[in-house]
Amino acid sequence: MYIQRIRVSKQTGNIVYVAAYEPGSDTFYWVHRGFIAQLINQGVPFNTRYKKGENWVTGARVEVYEGDFLRTVANGTERDNLESLPTEKV
């Protein structure tokens, strides 16, 4: 599973929703971060995905911390961090 966009709270700056989709699909769904955290805790792997030129690139693995917060596993690349994905404020 991939995350390609995020929506953050205007008040806290925390991620509230992520745009998630399955490999091979062109359709993404806005999903609450808590549900994504549950899926990750149940063993469903998530990675960031971003566009580089005309190609999609699989980025960092996403992990859960402090309950239901999401972050990427450090890999020395800023471009694939959750905060580097296209972002909307809600």
C-alpha positions in Angstrom: 0.0 0.0 0.0 1.1 3.5 -0.7 0.6 7.0 0.7 0.9 9.8 -1.9 -0.6 12.9 -0.2 -1.4 14.1 3.3 -3.9 16.4 4.9 -2.8 18.1 8.1 -4.7 19.9 10.8 -4.5 23.7 10.6 -4.4 23.9 14.4 -1.9 21.3 15.3 0.0 20.6 12.0 -0.4 16.8 12.7 -1.4 14.5 9.8 -5.1 13.8 10.0 -5.8 12.0 6.7 -3.6 10.3 4.1 -4.3 9.5 0.4 -3.8 5.8 0.3 -3.9 3.4 -2.6 -3.0 -0.2 -3.6 -0.2 -1.0 -6.1 -1.5 -1.1 -9.6 -4.5 1.2 -8.8 -5.0 4.7 -10.1 -7.5 5.5 -7.5 -6.6 6.8 -4.0 -8.9 7.2 -1.0 -8.6 9.7 1.9 -8.3 7.6 5.0 -7.9 8.7 8.7 -4.4 8.2 10.0 -5.8 6.1 12.9 -7.1 3.5 10.4 -3.8 3.4 8.6 -2.0 3.0 12.0 -4.3 0.0 12.7 -3.5 -1.6 9.4 0.3 -1.1 9.9 0.0 -2.6 13.4 -1.7 -5.6 11.8 1.2 -6.1 9.4 0.0 -4.2 6.3 3.1 -2.4 4.9 2.8 1.2 3.7 5.4 3.3 1.9 5.3 6.8 0.6 5.1 7.3 -3.2 6.0 10.4 -5.1 6.3 11.5 -8.6 9.8 12.2 -10.0 9.5 13.6 -13.5 7.0 11.3 -15.3 7.6 8.3 -13.0 6.3 7.2 -9.7 8.9 6.3 -7.1 8.4 4.2 -4.0 9.8 6.0 -1.0 10.3 5.3 2.7 8.4 2.8 4.8 5.8 4.3 7.1 5.6 3.3 10.8 3.4 4.0 13.8 4.6 5.8 16.9 2.9 7.1 20.1 -0.4 5.4 19.4 -1.7 6.4 16.0 0.8 8.9 14.7 2.6 8.1 11.4 6.2 8.8 10.3 8.6 7.5 7.8 11.6 5.3 8.7 14.7 7.4 8.3 16.6 6.6 5.1 18.6 9.8 4.5 16.2 11.0 1.8 13.9 14.0 2.6 11.9 13.8 -0.6 10.1 10.6 0.5 9.2 11.8 4.0 5.5 12.2 4.7 5.9 15.9 5.3 7.4 16.3 1.8 4.4 14.8 0.0 1.7 17.1 -1.5 -0.1 18.6 1.6 -3.5 20.2 2.2 -4.6 21.9 5.4 -8.0 21.0 7.0 
